[in-house]
Amino acid sequence: MKVKLRHLVLALLALLVLAVGAGTAATWAPDVPVEQLKARWAQAPSQFVEVAGLQVHVRDEGPRDDPEPIVLLHGTSASLHTWEGWARELRTNRRVVRFDLPGFALTGPNAQNDYSVDRYVAFVAAMLNQLQLRRVVLAGNSLGGQIAWSFAGTHPERVARLVLVDASGYPPESLKNRPSVPIGFRIANTPGLRWLMQNTLPRGVVDSSVRNVYGDPAKVTPELVDLYVAMTLREGNRKALGRRFEQGYTGRTELLAKIKCPTLILWGGRDRLVPLESGERFARDIADARLVVLDTLGHVPHEEDPAATLREVRPFLSSPGPAPRP
């Protein structure tokens, strides 16, 4: 009886190994060199600018005489494409600059393997210097929002207005509502699964992760999933994502008191990743801030419904602001 049981266990283990092997083979997806991705995802007006040792993917559109260009920062695993709806509308009369942050999309990983917020703040400063942008309107979503408010607190003289879109930065343990983390992020944040993630990429994982950050998952199209898959496969990005999670998302919240510009806080009422409680705290902790909640939208409201979010952004951009504070 014991021999039969042992044989049964061995047979089940063999089947499990075969199933894992077959699944791995079916979803095997090695890194893709950036040159192979450029033809589809870096068409005009894309350009690549050397900054901080990186070839940074940039789109710089609109009138060059804009005294306060709008700079847009994307979130984790996203790209400059997430702002396409905003850029299309705003570039008619404003200069709009967006770029892929280090560790993501076509810019790819940095040599230091450092994706801390302090490193990102220094990178944004170098990027603005390279483009000769002295003072800007700065907007950011999620991680990009955390970078934006950290930059505004560190370099208040360089930010005329600030737009935070479902920004991160408060310690998760300080929030009452637990986030619903996309499966792709959970895998990247699990050391034992990272190797598997760096060599495989089930399309269903990407599809589920994108749907998780939309208020209405039905808006997620196959073409949108194609974009997120391609940006994930860029050489080095999956390894960089694991490192990004290791470095955490808690920000230097003491910087919030140093922000000296008018601030608009946009929040998706159906954000399951960064709860509305964070938006309410930003509204309290930033002196000149206003919170607008978009009830039907999720964690990336600017991407999910550009028109609805721009209805709030346009008046904010054109409203008279106070003189820069010393």
C-alpha positions as CSV (number, residue, x, y, z in Angstrom):
1,M,0.0,0.0,0.0
2,K,2.8,2.4,0.9
3,V,4.6,1.6,-2.4
4,K,1.4,2.4,-4.4
5,L,0.9,5.6,-2.5
6,R,4.5,6.6,-3.2
7,H,4.1,5.8,-6.8
8,L,0.9,7.9,-6.9
9,V,2.6,10.9,-5.3
10,L,5.5,10.6,-7.7
11,A,3.1,10.5,-10.6
12,L,1.3,13.6,-9.4
13,L,4.6,15.5,-8.9
14,A,5.6,14.5,-12.4
15,L,2.3,15.8,-13.8
16,L,2.8,19.0,-11.9
17,V,6.3,19.5,-13.3
18,L,5.0,18.8,-16.8
19,A,2.1,21.2,-16.3
20,V,4.4,24.0,-15.0
21,G,6.9,23.3,-17.8
22,A,4.2,23.4,-20.5
23,G,2.8,26.6,-19.0
24,T,6.2,28.2,-18.9
25,A,6.9,27.2,-22.5
26,A,3.5,28.5,-23.7
27,T,4.1,31.9,-22.1
28,W,7.9,32.1,-22.6
29,A,8.7,35.8,-23.5
30,P,12.3,36.9,-23.4
31,D,13.3,40.5,-23.3
32,V,12.9,42.5,-26.5
33,P,15.6,45.0,-27.6
34,V,14.3,48.5,-27.7
35,E,15.2,48.9,-31.4
36,Q,12.6,46.3,-32.2
37,L,9.9,48.3,-30.4
38,K,10.6,51.7,-31.8
39,A,9.0,51.2,-35.2
40,R,5.5,50.8,-33.7
41,W,5.8,52.7,-30.4
42,A,8.2,55.6,-31.1
43,Q,6.8,57.1,-34.2
44,A,6.8,60.9,-34.7
45,P,6.8,63.1,-32.7
46,S,8.9,60.7,-30.5
47,Q,12.6,61.5,-30.1
48,F,15.4,60.1,-27.9
49,V,17.4,62.5,-25.7
50,E,20.5,61.6,-23.8
51,V,20.0,62.4,-20.1
52,A,21.8,60.9,-17.0
53,G,23.4,58.2,-19.2
54,L,20.0,57.1,-20.7
55,Q,18.4,57.4,-24.1
56,V,15.2,58.9,-22.9
57,H,12.0,58.5,-25.0
58,V,10.4,62.0,-25.2
59,R,7.5,63.7,-26.9
60,D,7.7,67.5,-26.9
61,E,4.8,69.1,-28.6
62,G,3.0,72.5,-28.9
63,P,4.1,76.1,-29.1
64,R,7.7,76.6,-28.0
65,D,6.9,80.1,-26.6
66,D,4.8,78.7,-23.8
67,P,6.3,80.3,-20.6
68,E,5.2,77.4,-18.4
69,P,5.2,74.1,-20.3
70,I,3.2,71.2,-19.0
71,V,5.3,68.2,-18.0
72,L,3.5,64.8,-17.6
73,L,4.9,61.9,-15.5
74,H,3.4,58.4,-15.8
75,G,3.1,55.7,-13.2
76,T,4.5,52.3,-12.6
77,S,4.7,50.0,-15.7
78,A,3.1,52.8,-17.8
79,S,4.6,55.0,-20.5
80,L,4.3,58.5,-22.0
81,H,1.4,57.0,-24.1
82,T,-0.8,57.0,-21.0
83,W,-1.1,60.8,-21.5
84,E,-2.0,60.7,-25.2
85,G,-5.6,62.0,-24.6
86,W,-4.3,65.0,-22.6
87,A,-1.5,65.8,-25.0
88,R,-3.8,65.7,-28.0
89,E,-6.0,68.4,-26.5
90,L,-3.5,70.5,-24.7
91,R,-0.9,70.8,-27.4
92,T,-3.1,73.0,-29.5
93,N,-2.2,76.0,-27.3
94,R,0.3,74.7,-24.7
95,R,3.7,73.1,-24.9
96,V,3.3,69.5,-23.6
97,V,6.3,67.4,-22.6
98,R,6.1,63.8,-21.6
99,F,8.8,61.1,-21.3
100,D,9.2,57.5,-20.3
101,L,10.7,57.4,-16.8
102,P,13.8,55.2,-16.1
103,G,13.0,51.6,-15.5
104,F,9.9,51.7,-17.7
105,A,8.8,51.7,-21.3
106,L,11.3,52.6,-24.1
107,T,13.7,54.5,-21.8
108,G,14.5,51.3,-19.9
109,P,16.6,50.6,-16.8
110,N,19.4,52.8,-15.4
111,A,22.9,51.6,-14.8
112,Q,22.7,52.2,-11.1
113,N,19.6,49.9,-10.7
114,D,18.2,52.7,-8.5
115,Y,14.6,53.6,-8.8
116,S,14.1,55.5,-5.6
117,V,12.0,58.6,-5.6
118,D,15.1,60.7,-4.8
119,R,16.8,59.4,-7.9
120,Y,13.6,60.1,-10.0
121,V,13.5,63.7,-8.6
122,A,17.1,64.2,-9.7
123,F,16.3,62.7,-13.1
124,V,13.4,65.1,-13.6
125,A,15.6,68.0,-12.7
126,A,18.2,66.8,-15.3
127,M,15.5,66.3,-17.9
128,L,14.1,69.9,-17.4
129,N,17.6,71.3,-17.6
130,Q,18.3,69.4,-20.8
131,L,15.1,70.7,-22.4
132,Q,15.9,74.2,-20.9
133,L,12.6,74.3,-19.0
134,R,13.0,76.7,-16.1
135,R,9.5,76.7,-14.6
136,V,6.7,74.2,-15.5
137,V,3.3,72.9,-14.7
138,L,4.0,69.5,-13.4
139,A,1.4,66.6,-13.5
140,G,1.8,63.0,-12.4
141,N,-0.1,59.8,-11.9
142,S,0.5,57.2,-9.2
143,L,4.3,56.9,-8.9
144,G,4.6,59.8,-11.3
145,G,2.4,61.8,-8.9
146,Q,4.7,61.0,-6.0
147,I,7.7,62.1,-8.1
148,A,5.8,65.3,-9.0
149,W,4.9,66.3,-5.4
150,S,8.4,65.3,-4.2
151,F,9.9,67.5,-7.0
152,A,7.6,70.4,-6.1
153,G,8.6,70.2,-2.5
154,T,12.3,69.9,-3.3
155,H,12.4,72.5,-6.1
156,P,9.3,74.8,-5.4
157,E,10.8,77.6,-7.5
158,R,10.5,75.4,-10.6
159,V,6.8,74.4,-10.3
160,A,4.1,76.9,-11.2
161,R,1.2,74.5,-10.7
162,L,0.9,70.9,-9.7
163,V,-1.6,68.3,-10.8
164,L,-1.7,65.0,-8.8
165,V,-3.7,62.2,-10.4
166,D,-4.2,59.3,-7.9
167,A,-0.7,59.9,-6.6
168,S,1.1,57.5,-4.3
169,G,3.3,58.3,-1.3
170,Y,1.6,57.8,2.0
171,P,2.7,54.7,4.0
172,P,0.2,51.8,3.1
173,E,0.0,50.8,6.7
174,S,-1.3,54.3,7.6
175,L,-4.4,53.9,5.4
176,K,-7.6,52.3,6.5
177,N,-8.5,50.8,3.2
178,R,-6.2,48.0,1.8
179,P,-5.3,48.4,-1.8
180,S,-6.3,45.9,-4.5
181,V,-3.0,45.2,-6.1
182,P,-2.9,44.1,-9.8
183,I,-1.6,40.5,-10.2
184,G,1.3,41.7,-12.2
185,F,2.5,43.9,-9.4
186,R,2.0,41.1,-6.9
187,I,4.2,38.8,-8.9
188,A,6.9,41.5,-9.4
189,N,6.9,42.0,-5.6
190,T,7.3,38.3,-4.7
191,P,11.0,37.3,-4.7
192,G,10.3,33.6,-5.6
193,L,8.3,34.5,-8.6
194,R,10.5,37.3,-10.1
195,W,12.7,35.0,-12.1
196,L,9.6,33.5,-13.7
197,M,8.2,37.0,-14.4
198,Q,11.5,38.0,-16.0
199,N,11.2,35.2,-18.6
200,T,7.5,34.7,-19.1
201,L,4.6,37.0,-19.7
202,P,1.1,35.6,-19.9
203,R,-1.1,38.1,-21.7
204,G,-3.9,37.3,-19.3
205,V,-1.7,38.7,-16.4
206,V,-1.3,42.0,-18.2
207,D,-4.9,42.2,-19.3
208,S,-6.0,41.5,-15.7
209,S,-3.6,44.1,-14.3
210,V,-4.8,46.8,-16.6
211,R,-8.4,46.1,-15.9
212,N,-7.7,46.3,-12.2
213,V,-6.8,50.0,-12.5
214,Y,-9.8,51.0,-14.6
215,G,-13.1,52.0,-13.1
216,D,-14.8,50.3,-16.0
217,P,-12.8,47.3,-17.1
218,A,-14.8,47.1,-20.3
219,K,-12.9,50.1,-21.6
220,V,-9.7,48.1,-21.8
221,T,-9.1,47.3,-25.4
222,P,-6.8,44.6,-27.0
223,E,-4.7,47.4,-28.5
224,L,-4.2,48.9,-25.0
225,V,-3.1,45.5,-23.7
226,D,-0.7,45.3,-26.7
227,L,0.9,48.5,-25.5
228,Y,1.4,47.4,-21.9
229,V,2.8,44.0,-23.0
230,A,5.3,45.7,-25.4
231,M,6.5,48.2,-22.7
232,T,6.9,45.4,-20.2
233,L,9.0,43.3,-22.6
234,R,11.5,46.1,-23.3
235,E,14.9,44.8,-22.4
236,G,15.6,45.1,-18.6
237,N,12.2,46.5,-17.6
238,R,10.9,43.4,-15.7
239,K,14.1,43.2,-13.6
240,A,13.9,46.9,-12.9
241,L,10.2,46.6,-11.8
242,G,11.3,44.1,-9.1
243,R,13.9,46.5,-7.9
244,R,11.3,49.4,-7.9
245,F,9.1,47.4,-5.6
246,E,12.0,46.7,-3.3
247,Q,12.6,50.4,-2.8
248,G,9.0,51.0,-1.7
249,Y,6.4,53.7,-2.4
250,T,6.4,55.6,0.9
251,G,7.5,59.2,0.3
252,R,9.1,62.0,2.3
253,T,5.7,63.5,3.3
254,E,7.4,66.4,5.1
255,L,8.0,67.8,1.6
256,L,4.3,68.4,1.2
257,A,4.5,71.4,3.5
258,K,7.1,72.9,1.2
259,I,4.9,73.0,-1.9
260,K,4.3,76.6,-2.8
261,C,2.0,76.4,-5.9
262,P,-1.7,75.9,-6.5
263,T,-2.4,72.2,-6.6
264,L,-5.2,70.2,-8.2
265,I,-5.8,66.7,-6.9
266,L,-7.8,64.4,-9.2
267,W,-9.0,61.1,-7.9
268,G,-10.9,58.2,-9.4
269,G,-13.7,57.2,-7.1
270,R,-13.2,53.6,-8.1
271,D,-9.5,53.5,-7.5
272,R,-8.8,50.2,-5.9
273,L,-5.0,50.6,-5.8
274,V,-4.5,53.9,-4.0
275,P,-7.6,54.6,-2.0
276,L,-9.4,58.0,-2.0
277,E,-8.2,58.4,1.6
278,S,-4.8,59.3,0.2
279,G,-6.3,62.1,-2.0
280,E,-8.1,63.5,1.0
281,R,-4.8,63.6,2.9
282,F,-3.0,65.3,0.1
283,A,-5.8,68.0,0.1
284,R,-5.2,68.6,3.8
285,D,-1.4,68.4,3.8
286,I,-0.8,70.7,0.7
287,A,-1.6,74.3,1.6
288,D,-3.2,75.5,-1.7
289,A,-4.8,72.3,-2.9
290,R,-8.3,71.3,-4.2
291,L,-9.6,67.7,-4.5
292,V,-11.9,66.6,-7.3
293,V,-13.3,63.1,-7.2
294,L,-14.4,61.4,-10.5
295,D,-16.8,58.9,-9.2
296,T,-16.9,56.4,-12.0
297,L,-13.2,56.3,-12.8
298,G,-10.3,54.2,-11.5
299,H,-6.6,54.6,-10.8
300,V,-5.7,56.0,-14.2
301,P,-8.6,58.5,-14.9
302,H,-6.5,60.6,-17.3
303,E,-6.1,57.5,-19.5
304,E,-9.6,56.0,-18.9
305,D,-11.5,59.2,-19.7
306,P,-9.3,62.1,-20.9
307,A,-12.3,64.4,-21.6
308,A,-13.7,64.1,-18.1
309,T,-10.4,64.8,-16.4
310,L,-9.5,67.7,-18.8
311,R,-12.8,69.4,-17.9
312,E,-11.3,69.9,-14.5
313,V,-7.7,70.5,-15.6
314,R,-8.4,73.2,-18.2
315,P,-10.0,75.7,-15.8
316,F,-7.3,75.1,-13.3
317,L,-4.6,75.8,-15.8
318,S,-6.2,79.1,-16.9
319,S,-7.3,80.4,-13.5
320,P,-5.3,83.3,-12.0
321,G,-2.7,82.0,-9.5
322,P,-0.9,83.8,-6.8
323,A,2.5,85.3,-7.3
324,P,5.4,82.8,-6.7
325,R,6.1,82.7,-3.0
326,P,9.7,83.0,-1.8
